[in-house]
Amino acid sequence: MADNSKEEFLNLIKRVGAFITVKISNLLRDLDSRSIGAIAGLALAVFFTWRLLTLPSGTQRRQHKSSAGATSSGSSTCTTADVTCSKVSTSSEYSSTQNAVKELFQPAKPTLGKIVRKRLNRGRKVTCQLLGVILEESSPEELQKQATVRPSVLEVLLEITKCCDLYLMERVLDDESEKKVLVALEDAGVFTSGGLVKDKVLFCGTENGRTSFVRQLEPDWHIDTNPEIVTQLARFIKYQLHISAINPEGSASNIFTTTSLENFFGLV
């Protein structure tokens, strides 16, 4: 019965915490003198509730002392083990209560969408190379045989399409390679689950062609594996993400280097 009461009390505290969180969120939207006073009152209420739950009861300690004084030495039935168990039980109860309170005020883990927007500094347009970034293949010659979307990058790619105007681009050797890339992206669900359309997948015959695409589109971010292209574009593009296993020295301040796109957003 006591255990059920404790569980109900803890659930009540959690519900109160959730209610307070919602109220504070609503108040922060339109701050004035009354709102500030209400927030202060809620904060005090939460603080005193937390102190009540985390501090041992002085009354209980006094009751234990009084009971011990009134009991005669001949009629004592509590053993040392009983006292120890009682202390452990009480300590465990306090610990559980403290953990519940801490969980109540634990900050929510940011979603991947929020992480993507923050890391991209709320950039609105992104251009990205396909080979070695989105695709498993790393050369145009490999695309003549097959095109495979990297599973680990798919989640990040879809999030980028939700918050940015994304353009994918690559150098290919023939029309068949273009078809293989488009089929691979379609099979991965990029065109149906995200905001990307086939018209925003661009193909060219040279590396300079990719550079020209980027300069014409003027993105906030460009993502590429070619260090020469990244260096050439540093003067024209606000931010660049260089995908490389080696962090080159002397890079411009607007060039960030990472081993993979998903690693840049903390998924690896």
C-alpha positions in Angstrom: 0.0 0.0 0.0 2.8 2.4 0.9 4.6 1.6 -2.3 1.5 2.4 -4.4 1.2 5.7 -2.6 4.8 6.6 -3.3 4.3 5.7 -7.0 1.2 7.8 -7.2 3.0 10.7 -5.5 5.9 10.5 -7.9 3.6 10.4 -10.9 1.8 13.5 -9.5 5.1 15.3 -9.3 5.9 14.4 -12.9 2.5 15.6 -14.1 3.0 18.9 -12.1 6.4 19.3 -13.7 5.0 18.8 -17.2 2.2 21.3 -16.4 4.8 23.9 -15.2 6.9 23.4 -18.3 3.9 24.1 -20.6 2.9 27.1 -18.6 6.4 28.6 -18.6 6.7 28.0 -22.4 3.4 29.8 -22.9 4.4 32.7 -20.7 7.7 33.2 -22.4 5.9 33.9 -25.7 4.5 37.2 -24.3 6.6 38.4 -21.4 5.3 41.3 -19.3 5.5 42.2 -15.6 2.7 39.8 -14.7 4.3 37.0 -16.7 7.6 37.5 -15.0 5.9 37.4 -11.6 4.1 34.2 -12.5 7.4 32.6 -13.7 9.1 33.6 -10.4 6.2 32.1 -8.4 6.4 28.8 -10.4 10.1 28.7 -9.9 9.8 29.1 -6.1 7.1 26.4 -6.0 9.3 24.0 -7.9 12.3 24.8 -5.8 10.6 24.2 -2.4 9.0 21.0 -3.7 12.4 19.7 -4.7 13.9 20.6 -1.3 11.0 18.8 0.4 11.7 15.7 -1.6 15.5 15.7 -1.3 16.0 16.6 2.4 15.5 13.9 5.1 12.7 14.6 7.6 13.9 16.1 10.9 10.7 14.8 12.5 11.6 11.2 11.7 15.0 11.6 13.2 13.6 13.0 16.4 11.0 10.2 16.6 13.8 7.6 16.2 15.7 9.2 19.1 12.7 9.4 21.4 11.7 5.8 20.7 15.3 4.7 21.4 15.3 6.5 24.8 11.9 5.1 25.9 12.8 1.5 25.1 14.5 -0.4 27.9 17.7 -2.3 27.4 16.0 -5.6 28.2 13.1 -5.3 25.8 15.0 -4.2 22.7 14.1 -6.4 19.7 15.8 -4.5 16.9 19.1 -6.1 15.7 22.0 -4.2 14.1 21.0 -5.8 10.8 17.4 -4.5 11.1 18.7 -0.9 11.7 21.1 -1.2 8.7 18.3 -2.5 6.4 16.1 0.4 7.6 18.8 2.9 6.7 19.4 1.4 3.4 15.7 1.3 2.6 15.3 5.0 3.5 18.4 6.0 1.5 17.0 4.1 -1.5 13.7 5.8 -1.2 15.3 9.3 -1.1 17.6 8.3 -4.0 14.6 7.2 -6.1 12.8 10.4 -5.4 15.8 12.5 -6.3 16.2 10.7 -9.5 12.6 11.3 -10.4 13.0 15.0 -9.7 16.2 15.1 -11.8 14.5 13.3 -14.7 11.6 15.8 -14.5 14.0 18.7 -15.2 16.3 16.9 -17.6 16.6 19.0 -20.8 15.1 17.4 -23.9 17.5 15.9 -26.4 17.5 18.0 -29.6 16.1 16.3 -32.7 18.2 15.6 -35.8 16.3 18.4 -37.6 17.3 21.0 -35.0 20.9 19.7 -35.1 21.0 20.0 -38.9 19.6 23.6 -38.9 22.1 24.6 -36.1 25.1 23.1 -37.8 24.2 24.6 -41.1 23.8 28.0 -39.3 20.3 28.1 -40.8 21.6 28.2 -44.3 18.8 28.0 -46.9 20.6 26.7 -50.0 23.0 23.7 -50.1 24.9 22.2 -53.0 26.5 18.7 -52.6 28.7 16.3 -54.6 27.3 12.8 -55.0 30.4 10.6 -55.2 32.0 9.8 -51.9 29.4 11.8 -50.0 25.9 10.5 -50.8 27.0 7.5 -52.9 29.2 4.5 -52.0 31.1 4.9 -55.2 34.0 7.3 -55.4 34.7 7.7 -59.2 32.8 8.2 -62.4 34.1 4.9 -63.7 32.4 3.1 -60.9 29.1 4.8 -61.8 29.2 3.1 -65.2 28.7 -0.2 -63.3 26.4 0.8 -60.4 25.2 3.5 -58.1 24.5 2.9 -54.4 23.2 5.4 -51.8 25.1 5.1 -48.5 22.5 4.0 -45.9 24.2 5.9 -43.1 23.8 9.3 -44.8 20.2 8.9 -45.8 18.6 10.2 -42.6 20.8 13.3 -42.7 20.1 13.9 -46.4 16.4 13.8 -45.9 16.6 16.3 -43.0 18.6 18.7 -45.2 16.0 18.5 -47.9 13.3 19.5 -45.3 15.0 22.8 -44.3 17.2 23.7 -47.3 17.0 24.0 -51.0 19.3 21.1 -51.9 21.1 20.5 -55.2 23.0 17.3 -55.9 25.7 17.2 -58.6 28.3 14.9 -60.1 30.6 14.4 -63.0 29.6 11.4 -65.2 31.0 9.7 -68.3 27.7 8.8 -70.0 23.9 8.9 -69.9 23.7 5.5 -68.4 25.5 6.6 -65.4 23.0 9.4 -64.9 20.2 7.0 -65.0 21.8 4.7 -62.5 22.3 7.6 -60.1 18.6 8.7 -60.4 17.3 5.2 -59.9 19.5 4.7 -56.8 18.2 8.0 -55.3 14.6 7.1 -56.1 14.9 3.6 -54.7 16.3 5.1 -51.5 13.2 7.3 -51.1 14.9 10.6 -51.6 12.4 12.0 -54.1 9.3 10.8 -52.1 10.3 11.3 -48.5 12.2 14.6 -48.8 11.9 17.8 -50.6 14.3 16.9 -53.5 13.1 16.6 -57.1 15.0 15.0 -60.0 15.5 18.4 -61.7 17.8 19.3 -58.8 20.2 16.5 -59.5 22.7 18.0 -61.9 25.3 16.2 -64.1 28.3 17.5 -65.9 31.3 16.1 -67.9 34.2 17.8 -66.0 35.2 18.9 -62.5 35.1 22.5 -63.7 31.5 21.9 -64.6 30.7 21.2 -61.0 32.5 24.4 -60.0 30.4 26.4 -62.5 27.2 24.9 -61.1 28.0 25.9 -57.6 29.0 29.5 -58.5 25.8 29.9 -60.5 23.6 28.6 -57.7 25.4 30.7 -55.0 24.6 28.4 -52.1 25.2 29.1 -48.4 27.0 25.7 -48.2 28.8 23.5 -50.6 29.8 20.0 -49.8 32.6 18.3 -51.8 35.5 15.8 -51.7 37.8 17.6 -54.1 40.3 19.8 -52.3 41.0 21.9 -55.4 37.3 22.7 -55.9 36.9 23.6 -52.3 39.9 25.9 -52.4 38.7 27.6 -55.6 35.3 28.2 -54.2 36.4 29.5 -50.8 36.3 33.1 -52.1 32.7 32.8 -53.4 30.8 30.5 -51.1 30.0 31.4 -47.5 30.6 28.0 -46.0 32.1 24.7 -47.3 32.2 21.2 -46.0 35.2 19.2 -47.2 34.7 15.5 -46.9 38.2 14.0 -46.3 40.0 11.5 -44.1 42.8 14.0 -43.8 42.4 17.5 -42.2 44.5 19.7 -44.5 46.6 22.5 -42.9 46.1 26.2 -43.8 42.4 25.9 -44.9 40.3 29.0 -45.1 38.2 29.8 -42.0 35.0 29.1 -43.9 36.0 25.6 -44.8 35.1 22.7 -42.4 36.6 19.3 -42.8 35.0 16.0 -41.7 35.3 12.3 -42.6 31.6 12.0 -43.6 28.4 14.0 -43.9 26.8 12.1 -41.1 29.8 12.6 -38.9 29.5 16.4 -39.2 26.0 16.2 -37.7 27.1 13.9 -34.9 25.6 10.6 -36.1 28.8 8.6 -36.0 
